[in-house]
Amino acid sequence: MTETFADRVITFNNTIRFTGELPKGIRIMNPFRENKGIREIAAGFYKKYYDDNRPRHLVLGINPGRFGGGLTGIPFTDPKRLVEKCGLAYPGPMAHEPSSVFIYEMIDAFGGPDAFYGKIYINSVCPLGFTSERPGGKEVNYNYYDSGELTVSVYGFINTSIRRQIRLGVETDTVFCFGTGKNEKFLRVLNGEKKYFKKIVALEHPRFIMQYRSKQKDFYIAKYLEAFGSVG
């Protein structure tokens, strides 16, 4: 039986692991090891939308958040969108991630999940997430670039992960970057050194849009559609 894009993504997810040392107070979030049920949830998604060998263009976000990919194993897909938009079951409590809301409104405008995921594969510069603990014990999302020490710790892991994602079967003429600040800056420097992609197209991060530009959401959806429509 021919291996599909979905099979390669599932193998990538189930074998991804960070073995380095993290700065004090930072915890890594690997949903595929912390909750084996997530492997089945994510596999169902990728088998539904990626069980073929069509090439896709890669989108690189920052790293998974606690209420989206951290719960479902699917970047920018919270449990509510997984059920309502993708028609897939989720056994746990529903959770809401603003970034996922924006992404699926954009996907609806694109033509729906089948059309979008037939062209685009979303992951992250750092495909595992991080949390830090605030006074009082509350855990919050933490980005790979939020401290220089963390960036150095995960640099090799990021490089390896991007190479592995390219081997999934993505096009390398253009890569899309979610985040026009630190994520874009890091990716441009890295790509300048490694020459992974010919062109980087940066788009405002969905979280930024929902938090600071929600009244202009339609403008950003149109911007995303124009960018994604320019490839393939």
QUIQUI-V303301 format. One record per residue. N is the residue number from 0. PHI is phi in degrees with one decimal (NA if undefined). OMEGA is omega in degrees with one decimal (none if undefined). D_LAST is the distance of its C-alpha to the last C-alpha in whole Angstrom. Layout:
N_PHI_OMEGA_D_LAST / N_PHI_OMEGA_D_LAST
This chain:
0_NA_-178.3_27 / 1_-71.2_176.1_24 / 2_-71.4_-178.2_22 / 3_-105.7_174.6_19 / 4_-54.6_179.5_17 / 5_-58.5_-179.6_19 / 6_-59.3_-178.6_22 / 7_-68.4_177.5_21 / 8_-64.2_-179.6_21 / 9_-61.3_176.8_24 / 10_-63.3_177.4_26 / 11_-57.5_-179.0_24 / 12_-61.5_-173.0_26 / 13_-76.0_-179.2_29 / 14_-112.1_-177.1_30 / 15_-69.8_-176.4_29 / 16_-158.4_173.7_32 / 17_-104.4_-175.5_33 / 18_-114.2_-179.6_36 / 19_-81.5_179.0_37 / 20_-101.1_179.4_40 / 21_-104.6_175.1_39 / 22_-60.0_179.5_41 / 23_-58.1_176.9_44 / 24_88.9_179.5_43 / 25_-109.2_178.4_39 / 26_-114.7_176.9_38 / 27_-83.8_-178.1_35 / 28_-118.6_178.7_33 / 29_-119.1_-174.6_32 / 30_-61.6_-177.1_32 / 31_-74.4_175.8_31 / 32_-105.1_-177.6_35 / 33_-78.5_-177.5_36 / 34_-144.9_-175.6_36 / 35_-61.4_176.7_35 / 36_-63.2_179.6_34 / 37_-66.1_177.9_31 / 38_-58.9_-179.5_30 / 39_-68.6_179.2_30 / 40_-61.5_-178.5_29 / 41_-65.0_179.9_25 / 42_-60.1_178.0_25 / 43_-62.1_178.2_25 / 44_-64.5_-176.0_22 / 45_-69.4_176.1_20 / 46_-67.3_179.8_22 / 47_-71.8_-171.1_21 / 48_-109.4_-172.4_17 / 49_-129.7_-175.0_16 / 50_-83.9_-178.3_19 / 51_-157.7_177.9_16 / 52_-127.3_173.0_14 / 53_-70.8_175.3_11 / 54_-71.3_176.5_9 / 55_-120.6_169.2_8 / 56_-95.3_-173.5_8 / 57_-90.1_169.1_12 / 58_-110.7_178.5_14 / 59_-114.8_171.6_17 / 60_-80.7_-177.5_20 / 61_-91.9_170.2_24 / 62_-160.5_-173.5_26 / 63_-61.0_174.8_26 / 64_-97.6_-174.7_29 / 65_-65.8_-172.0_32 / 66_-106.2_175.8_31 / 67_-115.5_179.1_27 / 68_-60.1_178.4_26 / 69_-66.7_179.5_30 / 70_-102.8_-174.4_31 / 71_-107.6_-174.0_28 / 72_78.6_-177.9_26 / 73_-121.9_-176.8_23 / 74_-55.6_176.4_22 / 75_59.8_177.7_22 / 76_-128.3_177.7_23 / 77_-82.8_-178.0_27 / 78_-56.3_-177.8_29 / 79_-64.2_179.0_30 / 80_-68.9_178.6_26 / 81_-59.2_-178.8_26 / 82_-77.4_-171.2_28 / 83_-76.1_-174.5_28 / 84_-98.5_-177.2_24 / 85_-101.7_177.8_23 / 86_67.9_-179.5_26 / 87_-113.4_-176.9_27 / 88_-78.6_173.2_31 / 89_-135.0_-171.9_32 / 90_-79.8_-176.3_36 / 91_-94.8_177.9_36 / 92_-68.7_178.1_37 / 93_-68.0_176.7_35 / 94_-138.4_-171.6_33 / 95_-125.2_174.7_31 / 96_-125.6_-177.8_29 / 97_-54.5_179.5_28 / 98_-60.2_179.9_25 / 99_-66.9_177.3_24 / 100_-59.1_-179.7_25 / 101_-62.4_-176.5_23 / 102_-58.8_-177.1_20 / 103_-78.3_169.6_20 / 104_-67.7_176.6_21 / 105_-64.5_179.2_18 / 106_-62.2_176.4_16 / 107_-59.4_179.7_19 / 108_-67.6_178.9_18 / 109_-71.5_-177.9_14 / 110_132.4_177.7_15 / 111_104.1_-175.9_17 / 112_-58.3_-179.4_16 / 113_-60.9_-179.6_15 / 114_-67.3_-176.1_12 / 115_-68.1_-176.2_12 / 116_-72.1_172.0_12 / 117_-70.6_-179.4_10 / 118_-114.7_-167.5_7 / 119_-123.7_172.6_10 / 120_-122.1_-177.7_13 / 121_-103.8_167.8_16 / 122_-145.8_-175.6_19 / 123_-143.9_171.6_21 / 124_-53.4_173.8_22 / 125_-115.4_-170.9_25 / 126_-74.9_169.4_24 / 127_-113.0_-176.6_28 / 128_-98.1_-178.9_30 / 129_-139.9_171.4_33 / 130_-132.6_171.5_36 / 131_-125.6_-176.6_39 / 132_-105.5_177.3_43 / 133_-86.9_174.4_44 / 134_-53.0_-175.6_48 / 135_99.5_174.1_49 / 136_91.8_-179.1_47 / 137_-76.9_176.9_44 / 138_-89.0_177.5_40 / 139_-130.1_176.6_37 / 140_-61.6_179.1_34 / 141_-138.2_-177.0_34 / 142_-91.9_-177.8_31 / 143_-60.4_-178.4_30 / 144_-99.9_-176.0_31 / 145_-71.1_170.8_34 / 146_-144.8_178.9_36 / 147_-59.5_-179.0_36 / 148_-63.9_178.6_38 / 149_-67.4_179.1_36 / 150_-56.8_178.4_33 / 151_-63.5_-177.5_35 / 152_-62.1_-173.9_36 / 153_-103.2_-175.2_32 / 154_-58.2_179.5_30 / 155_-63.7_177.9_31 / 156_-61.9_178.5_29 / 157_-61.7_179.2_26 / 158_-58.2_-179.8_26 / 159_-61.7_-177.9_26 / 160_-66.1_178.8_24 / 161_-65.5_177.4_21 / 162_-60.9_179.2_21 / 163_-65.7_179.4_22 / 164_-68.6_176.0_18 / 165_-61.2_-178.8_16 / 166_-70.8_175.8_18 / 167_-64.8_-178.7_17 / 168_121.6_179.6_14 / 169_-94.6_175.0_11 / 170_-73.4_-179.8_9 / 171_-115.3_176.4_12 / 172_-69.6_-179.3_10 / 173_-141.0_170.9_10 / 174_-121.9_177.9_12 / 175_-101.3_-179.1_13 / 176_-119.2_173.3_17 / 177_-87.3_-177.3_19 / 178_122.7_-178.9_22 / 179_-105.4_178.2_23 / 180_-114.2_-173.9_26 / 181_-67.8_179.8_27 / 182_-65.7_177.7_24 / 183_-62.0_-178.6_22 / 184_-59.1_179.8_25 / 185_-62.4_-176.6_26 / 186_-65.0_179.3_22 / 187_-66.2_177.9_22 / 188_-65.0_180.0_26 / 189_-62.0_-178.7_25 / 190_-68.1_175.8_22 / 191_-62.6_179.2_24 / 192_-82.2_-171.6_26 / 193_-97.7_178.7_24 / 194_58.3_179.5_21 / 195_-70.6_-173.0_18 / 196_-129.7_179.1_15 / 197_-76.1_-174.5_15 / 198_-144.9_174.9_14 / 199_-114.2_174.8_15 / 200_-110.9_-177.6_14 / 201_-95.3_177.7_17 / 202_-124.8_178.2_18 / 203_-55.7_-176.3_21 / 204_-68.0_179.6_22 / 205_-54.0_179.5_23 / 206_-64.2_177.0_26 / 207_-61.0_-179.4_27 / 208_-60.9_-176.7_26 / 209_-69.4_-177.2_28 / 210_-85.1_-170.8_31 / 211_-120.3_-175.0_31 / 212_-133.1_-173.5_29 / 213_-61.7_178.8_29 / 214_-70.0_177.9_30 / 215_-103.5_-174.9_27 / 216_-55.9_-178.5_25 / 217_-62.9_177.2_23 / 218_-60.9_-177.5_22 / 219_-72.7_174.3_21 / 220_-60.6_178.1_19 / 221_-62.6_178.4_18 / 222_-64.0_176.8_17 / 223_-60.9_-177.8_14 / 224_-60.8_178.4_13 / 225_-63.3_-179.5_12 / 226_-64.8_-178.6_11 / 227_-69.0_178.8_8 / 228_-73.6_-178.0_7 / 229_-81.1_-179.5_7 / 230_-118.8_175.5_4 / 231_61.5_none_0
